[in-house]
Amino acid sequence: MGISSLDWGMVLGGFGLFMFGIKFMGDGLKATAGDRLRDYIEKYTSNPVSGLFIGIIMTIIMQSSSATSAISIGLVRAGLMTLEQAAGIILGATIGTPVTSFLISVNIEKYAMFIIFVGTMLICFGKKRQYVYIGNVILGFGLIFFGMAGMGDSLAALKELPEFEAIALEMSRNPILAMLTGVLLTALVQSSAATIGVAQKLYQAGAITFSASLPFMFGANIGTTMTGILAAIGGSTEGKRTAALHTTINVISTIIGMILLVPYSNFIQSVAGNLNPMMQIAVANIIFKTATTLLFLPFVNKLVAFVCKLIPDKVSEEHKVLLEELDEDLTKILPSAAVKASENATLKLIDMVRLNLVKVDEFLHKPGTEDDKEAFDSREAIVNTFDQQITAYLINLNMQRNLTGQDKNDVRFMFDAVKNYERVGDLATNMIEFYKMVFEKNEKFSNAAIADIDGMHAKLLDMFDLSAETFVTRNADTYERLLILENELDAMEEEARRKHFERMTDKVCNSPVAESVYSDILGTLERMGDHCLNVGKSAVTGGTSDVSPDELMA
């Protein structure tokens, strides 16, 4: 009997169905969970411990620790989560991954076709979308077992092959070889669940020993990080740090597992030796992942500090500005000086927002690289940090009893200015996203449309500069000039919308996405102008914000 005599169609086809089942079930679970999933993530990740539980739940739902890491990266970049909180989610994902191996070990393969039938019926005849999603989950669940059954029966014949017997014997003698095999296979198929599933089947068939299956499992622990590493290549700094964090945790975990291989193997055999072979590996996987995760949890901050040093921020030095002038003691000793410190800090925020406004128009004419987008996002993240720091400082300042009436007005004005400029920064980010939507579809704007955008953008920059001048001088004449520009910007928007409607009526537009977002772009430019005008109005009226620092404290 040679290797060519194996039923490779069943091996490869079964493996393909198994992996498809994992993905299909995960997609169905995500669809069933709906948009509430992200809301829960944002709400319940206030610290690494709560993030741990969210990571477990997310990974069980999506059947993919890589997908969990990707969502974490997105939330970190959006400023909705710190890297420390993301670390908690990644640790939770490590615990969530063994669920698939546990499901496989339940050994309900004889019911696989019935499960597939139920899922298919729900998909084909479900009247509500939710029933279809549930059908996707059930069908994917059935395909996992059907694929494993077909693959397992064929893999069982491997133990009869002299060549494989020699490899298996060598892996039993050389755990490092078994571990490297697990790393390689997982890196190739991009799924640790699939690799461990193969190990479960081989061990059940008697093709490999338990002492070889554990290093195989440990190797999958390293191989699964390859997805994140590949995704992070050329990506953002936060993405690279998250991938590095995931890799660091899993590499250290594997080293610990390999050092304790013999005692750990004996321990599992003593507590789970009476279970079926596949369940033994599932139990070993669950205990290993849970123990190492809990071991790392107290050291999250140190791990984050390590990867931050390993992958430094690529933002230029002039942007690495800490608001050192915001001295808390100054608010108590000399509030007027604290007001001036707030003004200086706000000027730094204004400079950062203006630079991003200039980059927005550059992006329209020449879509930037990933590094350009990362630099833009980094500046926006700094703006958000400045906003938080200045706002907290102003609230603290407003609570001081020795503030003069002028100081109180200045605090209100500063608060109003910070919020309006921060909102301009947010809207600039929206503009970049609109342009990306168009460019990713290989579409483009007409020359007439670009001319109108450029005209409004130039007017907006003039307004932004005048609002910054008004912020410093509080000059009423400057505000009047700003008001004139705002009226001109409104008129430009109205005219641009009219011409856009004419182009659509004449069917000149042949780029569906560009046509769809064009009005949004015009509206966004006009809204940024409104925020610039708000700063000028607040400057000359002595601070008339709609929301005061006092109200924030309520």
C-alpha positions as CSV (number, residue, x, y, z in Angstrom):
1,M,0.0,0.0,0.0
2,G,1.5,3.3,-1.1
3,I,0.6,7.0,-0.5
4,S,-1.0,7.2,-3.9
5,S,-3.6,4.6,-2.8
6,L,-5.1,7.0,-0.3
7,D,-8.5,8.5,-1.3
8,W,-7.1,12.0,-1.7
9,G,-10.4,13.3,-3.0
10,M,-12.0,12.5,0.3
11,V,-9.1,13.8,2.3
12,L,-9.0,17.2,0.5
13,G,-12.7,17.5,-0.1
14,G,-13.5,16.6,3.5
15,F,-10.9,19.1,4.7
16,G,-12.4,21.8,2.4
17,L,-15.9,21.1,3.7
18,F,-14.7,21.3,7.3
19,M,-13.0,24.7,6.8
20,F,-16.0,26.0,4.8
21,G,-18.3,24.8,7.6
22,I,-16.3,26.8,10.2
23,K,-16.5,29.9,8.1
24,F,-20.2,29.5,7.1
25,M,-21.2,28.9,10.8
26,G,-19.2,31.9,11.9
27,D,-20.7,34.1,9.3
28,G,-24.2,33.0,10.3
29,L,-23.5,33.6,14.0
30,K,-22.2,37.1,13.2
31,A,-25.3,37.9,11.1
32,T,-27.6,36.5,13.9
33,A,-25.8,38.7,16.5
34,G,-26.4,41.7,14.3
35,D,-25.1,45.2,14.8
36,R,-25.5,44.9,18.6
37,L,-22.2,42.9,18.7
38,R,-20.1,46.1,18.1
39,D,-22.2,48.0,20.7
40,Y,-21.5,45.3,23.3
41,I,-17.8,45.4,22.5
42,E,-17.6,49.1,23.0
43,K,-19.7,49.0,26.2
44,Y,-18.1,46.1,28.0
45,T,-14.3,46.6,27.3
46,S,-13.6,49.2,30.0
47,N,-10.6,47.1,31.3
48,P,-8.6,44.0,30.2
49,V,-10.6,41.7,32.4
50,S,-14.0,42.6,30.9
51,G,-12.3,42.6,27.5
52,L,-11.2,39.0,28.2
53,F,-14.8,37.8,28.4
54,I,-15.8,39.8,25.4
55,G,-13.0,38.2,23.4
56,I,-14.2,34.7,24.4
57,I,-17.7,35.5,23.3
58,M,-16.6,37.1,20.1
59,T,-14.4,34.2,19.1
60,I,-17.1,31.7,19.9
61,I,-19.5,33.7,17.8
62,M,-17.2,34.2,14.8
63,Q,-15.2,31.0,15.1
64,S,-12.1,33.0,14.3
65,S,-9.5,34.6,16.6
66,S,-8.2,36.5,13.6
67,A,-11.5,38.1,13.0
68,T,-11.7,39.1,16.7
69,S,-8.2,40.7,16.5
70,A,-9.3,42.6,13.3
71,I,-12.3,44.1,15.1
72,S,-10.1,45.0,18.0
73,I,-7.7,46.8,15.7
74,G,-10.6,48.8,14.2
75,L,-11.8,49.9,17.6
76,V,-8.4,50.9,18.7
77,R,-7.8,53.0,15.6
78,A,-11.2,54.6,16.1
79,G,-10.2,55.7,19.5
80,L,-12.9,53.6,21.2
81,M,-10.6,51.3,22.9
82,T,-7.0,51.3,24.2
83,L,-4.4,48.8,23.2
84,E,-4.6,47.5,26.8
85,Q,-8.3,46.8,26.3
86,A,-7.6,45.2,23.0
87,A,-5.0,43.0,24.7
88,G,-7.8,41.7,27.0
89,I,-9.9,40.8,23.9
90,I,-6.9,39.0,22.3
91,L,-6.4,37.0,25.4
92,G,-10.1,36.1,25.4
93,A,-9.8,35.0,21.8
94,T,-7.1,32.5,22.9
95,I,-9.6,30.9,25.2
96,G,-12.4,31.0,22.7
97,T,-10.5,29.1,19.9
98,P,-10.7,25.6,21.6
99,V,-14.4,25.6,21.3
100,T,-14.2,24.2,17.7
101,S,-12.0,21.3,18.8
102,F,-14.4,20.6,21.6
103,L,-17.3,20.5,19.1
104,I,-15.4,18.1,16.9
105,S,-14.7,15.8,19.8
106,V,-18.4,15.4,20.7
107,N,-18.4,12.9,17.8
108,I,-21.9,13.4,16.4
109,E,-20.8,12.7,12.8
110,K,-23.6,10.2,12.2
111,Y,-26.1,13.0,12.6
112,A,-24.2,15.3,10.3
113,M,-26.6,14.8,7.3
114,F,-29.7,15.4,9.4
115,I,-28.1,18.7,10.7
116,I,-27.3,19.7,7.1
117,F,-30.9,18.9,6.1
118,V,-32.3,21.1,8.8
119,G,-30.0,24.0,8.0
120,T,-30.8,23.8,4.3
121,M,-34.5,23.8,4.8
122,L,-34.3,26.9,7.0
123,I,-32.2,28.6,4.3
124,C,-34.5,27.6,1.4
125,F,-37.9,28.1,3.1
126,G,-37.3,30.5,5.9
127,K,-39.7,33.5,5.6
128,K,-37.7,35.8,7.8
129,R,-34.1,36.8,7.4
130,Q,-33.3,35.7,11.0
131,Y,-34.4,32.1,10.1
132,V,-32.0,32.1,7.2
133,Y,-29.1,33.2,9.4
134,I,-29.9,30.5,11.9
135,G,-30.0,28.1,8.9
136,N,-26.5,29.2,8.0
137,V,-25.3,28.4,11.5
138,I,-26.9,24.9,11.5
139,L,-25.7,24.1,7.9
140,G,-22.2,25.2,8.8
141,F,-22.3,23.1,11.9
142,G,-23.3,20.1,10.0
143,L,-20.7,20.6,7.3
144,I,-18.0,20.6,10.0
145,F,-18.9,17.1,11.0
146,F,-19.6,15.8,7.5
147,G,-16.2,17.1,6.3
148,M,-14.4,15.7,9.3
149,A,-16.1,12.3,8.9
150,G,-15.0,12.0,5.2
151,M,-11.5,13.2,5.9
152,G,-11.1,11.1,9.1
153,D,-12.0,7.8,7.4
154,S,-9.3,8.4,4.7
155,L,-6.7,9.7,7.1
156,A,-7.1,6.5,9.2
157,A,-5.4,4.6,6.4
158,L,-2.2,6.7,6.9
159,K,-1.2,4.5,9.8
160,E,-0.8,1.6,7.4
161,L,1.8,3.5,5.3
162,P,5.5,2.8,6.1
163,E,6.4,6.3,5.1
164,F,4.0,8.0,7.5
165,E,4.7,5.5,10.2
166,A,8.4,6.6,10.1
167,I,7.3,10.3,10.2
168,A,4.9,9.6,13.1
169,L,7.6,7.7,15.0
170,E,10.1,10.6,14.5
171,M,7.5,13.1,15.7
172,S,7.0,11.0,18.8
173,R,10.8,11.0,19.4
174,N,11.3,14.6,18.4
175,P,8.6,17.0,19.8
176,I,10.2,20.0,18.1
177,L,9.5,18.4,14.7
178,A,5.9,17.8,15.6
179,M,5.6,21.4,16.8
180,L,7.1,22.8,13.6
181,T,4.7,20.6,11.5
182,G,1.8,22.2,13.4
183,V,3.2,25.7,12.8
184,L,3.6,25.0,9.1
185,L,0.2,23.4,8.5
186,T,-1.6,26.2,10.4
187,A,0.3,28.9,8.6
188,L,-0.7,27.3,5.3
189,V,-4.4,26.7,6.0
190,Q,-4.8,29.9,8.2
191,S,-6.8,28.0,10.8
192,S,-5.6,26.5,14.1
193,A,-9.0,24.8,14.5
194,A,-8.4,22.9,11.2
195,T,-4.9,21.8,12.3
196,I,-6.0,20.6,15.7
197,G,-8.9,18.9,14.0
198,V,-6.5,17.0,11.8
199,A,-4.4,16.0,14.9
200,Q,-7.6,14.8,16.6
201,K,-8.5,12.6,13.7
202,L,-4.9,11.2,13.4
203,Y,-4.7,10.5,17.1
204,Q,-8.2,8.8,17.1
205,A,-7.0,6.7,14.1
206,G,-3.9,5.7,16.0
207,A,-1.7,7.3,13.4
208,I,0.2,9.5,15.9
209,T,0.7,9.2,19.6
210,F,-0.6,11.5,22.3
211,S,2.9,12.8,23.0
212,A,3.2,13.8,19.3
213,S,-0.3,15.4,19.1
214,L,0.4,17.9,21.9
215,P,3.4,19.6,20.2
216,F,1.4,19.5,17.1
217,M,-1.3,21.5,19.0
218,F,1.3,23.8,20.4
219,G,2.6,24.5,16.9
220,A,-0.9,25.5,15.8
221,N,-0.8,28.0,18.6
222,I,2.1,29.8,16.8
223,G,0.9,29.2,13.3
224,T,-2.5,30.9,13.9
225,T,-0.7,34.2,14.4
226,M,0.4,34.2,10.7
227,T,-3.0,35.6,9.7
228,G,-2.5,38.6,11.8
229,I,1.1,39.0,10.7
230,L,0.1,38.9,7.0
231,A,-2.8,41.4,7.7
232,A,-0.5,43.8,9.5
233,I,2.2,43.9,6.7
234,G,2.0,47.4,5.3
235,G,-0.8,48.3,7.7
236,S,-1.2,50.7,10.6
237,T,1.1,50.9,13.6
238,E,-1.8,49.7,15.8
239,G,-2.4,46.8,13.5
240,K,1.2,45.7,13.7
241,R,1.3,46.1,17.5
242,T,-1.8,44.0,17.8
243,A,-0.3,41.3,15.6
244,A,2.9,41.5,17.6
245,L,1.0,41.2,20.9
246,H,-0.9,38.2,19.6
247,T,2.4,36.6,18.4
248,T,4.3,37.3,21.6
249,I,1.6,35.8,23.8
250,N,1.3,32.6,21.6
251,V,5.0,32.1,21.2
252,I,5.7,32.4,25.0
253,S,2.7,30.1,25.6
254,T,4.1,27.5,23.2
255,I,7.5,27.7,24.8
256,I,5.9,27.1,28.2
257,G,3.9,24.1,26.8
258,M,7.0,22.6,25.2
259,I,9.1,22.9,28.4
260,L,6.3,21.3,30.5
261,L,5.4,18.8,27.7
262,V,6.0,15.5,29.7
263,P,4.3,16.5,32.9
264,Y,1.5,18.2,31.1
265,S,1.0,15.1,28.9
266,N,0.9,12.9,32.0
267,F,-1.5,15.3,33.7
268,I,-4.0,15.2,30.8
269,Q,-3.8,11.4,30.6
270,S,-4.6,11.2,34.3
271,V,-7.6,13.4,34.2
272,A,-8.9,12.7,30.7
273,G,-7.4,9.3,29.7
274,N,-10.8,7.6,29.9
275,L,-12.4,10.0,27.4
276,N,-12.4,9.3,23.6
277,P,-9.1,10.3,21.9
278,M,-10.5,13.4,20.2
279,M,-11.9,14.7,23.5
280,Q,-8.5,14.2,25.2
281,I,-6.9,16.6,22.8
282,A,-9.9,19.0,23.2
283,V,-9.5,19.0,27.0
284,A,-5.7,19.5,26.6
285,N,-6.3,22.4,24.3
286,I,-8.9,24.1,26.6
287,I,-6.8,23.7,29.8
288,F,-3.6,24.9,28.0
289,K,-5.2,28.0,26.5
290,T,-7.1,28.9,29.7
291,A,-4.1,28.4,32.0
292,T,-1.7,30.4,29.8
293,T,-4.2,33.2,29.3
294,L,-4.8,33.6,33.0
295,L,-1.1,33.6,33.5
296,F,-0.7,36.5,31.1
297,L,-3.6,38.6,32.3
298,P,-1.8,40.3,35.2
299,F,1.0,41.4,32.8
300,V,-1.1,43.0,30.1
301,N,0.4,46.5,30.7
302,K,3.9,45.1,30.5
303,L,3.2,43.2,27.3
304,V,1.7,46.3,25.7
305,A,4.7,48.4,26.7
306,F,7.0,45.7,25.2
307,V,5.2,45.7,21.8
308,C,5.1,49.6,21.8
309,K,8.9,49.6,22.2
310,L,9.2,46.9,19.6
311,I,7.1,48.8,17.1
312,P,7.4,52.5,17.7
313,D,4.9,55.0,16.5
314,K,5.7,56.3,13.0
315,V,4.2,59.7,13.7
316,S,6.9,62.4,13.3
317,E,8.5,63.9,16.4
318,E,6.7,67.3,16.0
319,H,3.4,65.5,16.4
320,K,4.4,63.7,19.6
321,V,3.4,66.7,21.7
322,L,2.3,66.1,25.2
323,L,0.1,68.9,26.7
324,E,2.7,69.6,29.4
325,E,1.3,73.1,29.9
326,L,-1.9,71.7,31.4
327,D,-0.7,71.8,35.0
328,E,-3.5,70.8,37.4
329,D,-1.9,72.8,40.2
330,L,-2.2,75.9,38.1
331,T,-6.0,75.7,38.1
332,K,-5.9,76.2,41.9
333,I,-3.1,78.7,42.2
334,L,-3.7,81.0,39.2
335,P,-6.8,80.2,37.2
336,S,-6.2,83.0,34.6
337,A,-2.8,81.4,33.8
338,A,-4.6,78.0,33.5
339,V,-7.0,79.6,30.9
340,K,-4.0,80.7,28.9
341,A,-2.5,77.3,29.1
342,S,-5.7,75.9,27.7
343,E,-5.5,78.4,24.8
344,N,-2.0,77.3,24.0
345,A,-3.0,73.6,24.1
346,T,-6.0,74.4,21.8
347,L,-3.7,76.1,19.3
348,K,-1.8,72.8,19.0
349,L,-5.0,71.0,18.3
350,I,-6.0,73.6,15.7
351,D,-2.6,73.1,13.9
352,M,-3.2,69.4,13.7
353,V,-6.7,69.7,12.4
354,R,-5.6,72.2,9.7
355,L,-2.9,69.9,8.5
356,N,-5.4,67.1,8.1
357,L,-7.7,69.5,6.2
358,V,-4.9,70.1,3.7
359,K,-4.3,66.4,3.3
360,V,-7.9,65.8,2.5
361,D,-7.8,67.8,-0.7
362,E,-4.4,66.2,-1.6
363,F,-6.1,62.8,-1.2
364,L,-8.8,63.7,-3.7
365,H,-6.2,64.4,-6.4
366,K,-3.7,61.7,-5.5
367,P,-4.9,58.8,-3.3
368,G,-2.2,58.3,-0.7
369,T,-0.4,55.2,0.4
370,E,-1.3,53.2,3.5
371,D,1.5,55.1,5.3
372,D,-0.1,58.4,4.3
373,K,-3.5,57.2,5.6
374,E,-1.8,56.0,8.8
375,A,-0.2,59.4,9.4
376,F,-3.6,61.1,8.8
377,D,-5.2,58.7,11.3
378,S,-2.4,59.2,13.8
379,R,-2.9,63.0,13.7
380,E,-6.7,62.5,14.1
381,A,-6.0,60.3,17.1
382,I,-3.8,63.0,18.6
383,V,-6.6,65.5,18.1
384,N,-9.0,63.2,19.9
385,T,-6.4,62.9,22.8
386,F,-5.9,66.6,23.0
387,D,-9.7,67.1,23.0
388,Q,-10.0,64.7,26.0
389,Q,-7.1,66.3,27.9
390,I,-8.2,69.9,27.3
391,T,-11.9,69.1,28.1
392,A,-10.9,67.4,31.4
393,Y,-8.7,70.3,32.3
394,L,-11.4,72.9,31.5
395,I,-13.9,71.0,33.6
396,N,-11.5,70.9,36.5
397,L,-10.8,74.6,36.0
398,N,-14.5,75.5,35.9
399,M,-14.9,73.9,39.3
400,Q,-12.5,76.3,41.0
401,R,-14.3,78.9,43.2
402,N,-11.9,81.7,42.7
403,L,-12.6,82.1,38.9
404,T,-13.5,85.6,37.8
405,G,-16.5,86.3,35.5
406,Q,-14.1,86.8,32.6
407,D,-12.3,83.5,33.4
408,K,-15.7,81.7,33.4
409,N,-16.5,83.1,30.0
410,D,-13.1,82.2,28.7
411,V,-13.5,78.6,29.9
412,R,-16.9,78.4,28.1
413,F,-15.4,79.8,25.0
414,M,-12.4,77.5,25.1
415,F,-14.6,74.5,25.6
416,D,-16.8,75.5,22.7
417,A,-13.8,76.0,20.4
418,V,-12.2,72.7,21.3
419,K,-15.4,70.8,20.5
420,N,-16.0,72.6,17.2
421,Y,-12.4,72.0,16.0
422,E,-12.5,68.4,17.1
423,R,-15.7,68.0,15.1
424,V,-14.0,69.5,12.0
425,G,-11.3,66.8,12.4
426,D,-13.9,64.1,12.6
427,L,-15.6,65.4,9.4
428,A,-12.2,65.5,7.6
429,T,-11.9,61.8,8.4
430,N,-15.3,61.3,6.9
431,M,-14.1,63.0,3.7
432,I,-11.2,60.6,3.4
433,E,-13.6,57.7,3.8
434,F,-15.9,59.1,1.0
435,Y,-13.0,59.3,-1.4
436,K,-11.7,55.9,-0.5
437,M,-15.2,54.4,-1.3
438,V,-15.0,55.9,-4.8
439,F,-11.3,55.0,-5.5
440,E,-11.7,51.4,-4.2
441,K,-14.4,50.9,-6.8
442,N,-12.0,52.2,-9.5
443,E,-14.4,55.2,-10.1
444,K,-13.6,58.9,-10.3
445,F,-15.3,62.2,-10.1
446,S,-15.9,64.3,-13.2
447,N,-13.7,67.3,-13.8
448,A,-16.6,69.7,-13.1
449,A,-17.4,67.9,-9.8
450,I,-13.7,68.1,-8.7
451,A,-13.6,71.8,-9.6
452,D,-16.6,72.5,-7.3
453,I,-15.1,70.4,-4.5
454,D,-11.8,72.3,-4.8
455,G,-13.6,75.6,-4.8
456,M,-15.5,74.8,-1.6
457,H,-12.4,73.3,0.0
458,A,-10.3,76.5,-0.7
459,K,-13.1,78.6,0.8
460,L,-13.3,76.3,3.8
461,L,-9.5,76.7,4.4
462,D,-9.9,80.5,4.4
463,M,-12.7,80.2,6.9
464,F,-10.7,77.9,9.1
465,D,-7.8,80.4,9.1
466,L,-10.1,83.3,9.9
467,S,-11.8,81.3,12.7
468,A,-8.3,80.5,14.2
469,E,-7.5,84.3,14.0
470,T,-10.8,85.1,15.7
471,F,-10.0,82.5,18.3
472,V,-6.8,84.4,19.3
473,T,-7.9,88.0,18.7
474,R,-11.7,87.8,19.6
475,N,-12.0,90.6,16.9
476,A,-15.6,91.3,15.8
477,D,-14.4,92.6,12.4
478,T,-12.7,89.3,11.7
479,Y,-15.9,87.5,12.6
480,E,-17.8,89.6,10.1
481,R,-15.4,88.6,7.4
482,L,-15.9,85.0,8.5
483,L,-19.6,85.3,8.3
484,I,-19.3,86.6,4.7
485,L,-17.2,83.6,3.7
486,E,-19.7,81.3,5.4
487,N,-22.6,82.7,3.3
488,E,-20.4,82.3,0.1
489,L,-19.7,78.7,1.1
490,D,-23.4,78.0,1.5
491,A,-24.1,79.5,-2.0
492,M,-21.3,77.4,-3.5
493,E,-22.8,74.3,-2.0
494,E,-26.2,75.1,-3.4
495,E,-24.8,75.8,-6.8
496,A,-22.7,72.6,-6.8
497,R,-25.8,70.5,-5.9
498,R,-27.8,72.1,-8.7
499,K,-25.1,71.3,-11.3
500,H,-24.8,67.8,-9.9
501,F,-28.5,67.3,-10.3
502,E,-28.3,68.5,-13.9
503,R,-25.4,66.0,-14.6
504,M,-27.5,63.2,-13.2
505,T,-30.5,64.3,-15.2
506,D,-28.4,64.4,-18.4
507,K,-26.9,61.0,-17.5
508,V,-23.4,62.4,-17.6
509,C,-22.5,60.6,-14.3
510,N,-21.4,57.1,-14.9
511,S,-19.8,56.3,-11.6
512,P,-22.6,55.1,-9.2
513,V,-20.6,55.4,-5.9
514,A,-19.1,58.8,-6.8
515,E,-22.6,60.0,-7.8
516,S,-24.0,58.7,-4.5
517,V,-21.4,60.2,-2.1
518,Y,-21.0,63.5,-3.9
519,S,-23.8,65.3,-2.1
520,D,-22.5,63.9,1.2
521,I,-19.1,65.5,0.4
522,L,-20.6,68.9,-0.3
523,G,-22.7,68.7,2.9
524,T,-19.6,67.7,4.9
525,L,-17.7,70.7,3.6
526,E,-20.6,73.0,4.5
527,R,-20.8,71.5,8.0
528,M,-17.1,72.1,8.6
529,G,-17.7,75.7,7.6
530,D,-20.5,75.9,10.2
531,H,-18.2,74.7,12.9
532,C,-15.6,77.3,12.0
533,L,-18.3,80.0,12.2
534,N,-19.4,78.7,15.6
535,V,-15.9,79.4,16.9
536,G,-16.0,83.0,15.6
537,K,-19.4,83.6,17.1
538,S,-18.4,82.2,20.4
539,A,-15.3,84.4,20.4
540,V,-17.1,87.7,19.9
541,T,-20.0,86.9,22.2
542,G,-17.8,85.9,25.2
543,G,-18.5,82.1,25.1
544,T,-22.0,80.9,24.3
545,S,-21.6,77.2,24.0
546,D,-24.7,75.1,23.8
547,V,-23.2,72.6,26.2
548,S,-21.3,73.9,29.2
549,P,-18.7,72.2,31.3
550,D,-21.1,72.3,34.2
551,E,-23.7,70.3,32.2
552,L,-21.0,67.7,31.4
553,M,-20.5,67.1,35.1
554,A,-24.3,66.4,35.6
